Amino acid sequence: MKAMLAAAILAPLTLSACTLAGNPIKKDVTGQLRGFDANQNLGLAIVGYNNSQYTADGTQSQIIDKFLTGGYSLDLPTNLPYGTYRVIVFRDANSNNRYDTGDTVLSADNSKRLIYAQRDGQFASGTKTGWNLLNPDGTVQTVILNNYDLSAQ
């Protein structure tokens, strides 16, 4: 009985410790993490190269849960330029919850692209206005952007 009570008390603390930049509200993108060391200071960021400009945003609310489910969830920003992006896992060298110079990308490219479209059909056939997920086989997910799994390099 005491063991169950201790587990019930510690569970919320464990969950809150997994949060890097607050709890995601929309949970726009979800996936599994494979091959990452749980003891690294991991973060998620959205990176892309659009209109000859490199964009990196690691400021969105995210949860990396290596201990309970091995997965993550991430809110997508709405203040980025329209274009194509991918989610990366990085080691946050200075613990500022942002992807910046000096941080090492730890995830391999999974060939999936997030497309932030200003209008239907922009950048790829089948995309809708807003965020979309373009899979390697050419299919497009427009509502639930799940199965965006990330593996270590």
C-alpha positions in Angstrom: 0.0 0.0 0.0 2.8 2.4 0.9 4.6 1.6 -2.4 1.4 2.4 -4.4 1.0 5.7 -2.5 4.6 6.7 -3.1 4.2 5.9 -6.8 1.0 8.0 -7.0 2.8 11.0 -5.4 5.9 10.7 -7.5 4.2 10.2 -10.9 3.2 13.9 -11.4 6.7 15.0 -10.4 8.2 12.7 -13.0 5.9 14.0 -15.6 6.5 17.6 -14.8 10.3 17.0 -15.0 9.9 15.9 -18.6 8.6 19.2 -19.7 11.2 21.4 -21.4 9.3 24.5 -22.4 5.9 24.1 -20.8 3.2 21.6 -21.5 2.0 21.5 -25.1 -1.5 22.8 -25.5 -2.3 21.7 -29.1 0.1 18.8 -29.4 0.3 19.4 -33.1 3.1 16.8 -33.8 3.7 13.6 -31.9 6.0 10.7 -32.3 8.4 8.2 -30.8 12.1 8.7 -29.9 14.5 5.9 -30.6 18.1 5.5 -29.6 18.5 8.6 -27.5 20.3 8.6 -24.1 17.8 9.8 -21.5 20.6 11.6 -19.6 21.3 14.1 -22.3 19.8 17.6 -22.1 17.4 16.9 -25.1 15.3 19.5 -26.8 13.1 19.7 -29.9 13.3 22.3 -32.7 11.7 23.0 -36.0 14.2 23.8 -38.7 13.9 24.7 -42.4 15.4 26.6 -45.3 12.8 28.8 -47.0 13.1 31.8 -49.4 16.9 31.6 -49.0 16.6 32.0 -45.3 17.4 29.4 -42.6 14.8 29.2 -39.9 15.1 27.4 -36.5 12.5 27.6 -33.8 12.9 25.7 -30.6 10.6 27.9 -28.5 7.4 26.0 -28.6 6.0 24.0 -25.8 7.2 20.4 -25.8 7.3 17.3 -23.8 10.1 14.7 -24.2 9.2 11.6 -22.2 12.0 9.2 -22.5 11.1 7.4 -19.3 7.4 6.6 -19.5 6.5 6.3 -23.2 9.6 7.1 -25.2 7.7 9.7 -27.1 7.2 13.4 -27.5 4.6 16.0 -28.3 5.2 19.5 -29.8 3.1 22.5 -30.5 3.8 24.1 -33.9 4.4 27.9 -34.1 2.3 30.1 -36.3 4.8 32.9 -36.7 7.3 31.1 -39.0 7.6 31.9 -42.8 5.5 29.6 -45.0 7.7 26.7 -46.2 9.0 23.2 -45.4 10.4 22.2 -42.1 11.5 19.2 -40.1 11.6 18.4 -36.4 15.0 17.7 -34.9 16.3 16.5 -31.5 19.2 18.5 -30.2 21.4 18.5 -27.1 20.8 21.8 -25.4 24.4 22.7 -24.5 23.5 25.9 -22.5 20.2 24.7 -21.1 18.2 27.7 -22.5 15.4 25.6 -24.0 16.3 26.9 -27.5 18.2 25.5 -30.5 21.1 27.8 -31.1 24.8 27.9 -32.1 26.7 25.2 -30.2 23.8 22.8 -29.9 24.4 19.4 -31.5 21.7 17.8 -33.7 21.3 14.2 -32.5 18.5 13.0 -34.7 18.7 11.5 -38.2 16.6 12.9 -41.0 13.5 10.8 -41.2 12.6 12.1 -44.7 9.3 13.5 -43.4 8.6 17.2 -43.9 6.3 19.6 -42.1 4.8 22.0 -44.6 3.4 25.3 -43.4 1.2 26.4 -46.3 -0.5 29.8 -46.8 -3.0 28.2 -49.2 -4.3 24.8 -50.3 -1.9 22.9 -52.6 1.1 25.2 -51.8 4.5 23.4 -51.9 2.9 19.9 -52.4 -0.3 18.5 -53.9 -2.9 17.7 -51.2 -1.7 20.2 -48.6 -4.2 22.4 -46.8 -3.8 25.9 -45.4 -1.8 25.6 -42.2 0.5 22.8 -41.0 0.7 19.5 -43.0 2.9 16.4 -42.8 4.4 15.2 -46.1 5.4 11.5 -45.7 8.3 10.0 -47.8 5.7 8.0 -49.9 4.0 11.3 -51.0 0.9 11.0 -48.8 -0.1 14.1 -46.9 -1.5 14.3 -43.4 -3.5 17.5 -42.8 -5.3 17.0 -39.5 -3.4 14.7 -37.1 0.3 15.0 -37.5 1.4 11.8 -35.7 3.9 9.1 -36.2 6.7 11.7 -36.7 9.2 9.3 -35.2 12.8 10.4 -34.6 15.8 8.2 -34.3 19.3 9.0 -33.1 22.1 9.3 -35.7 
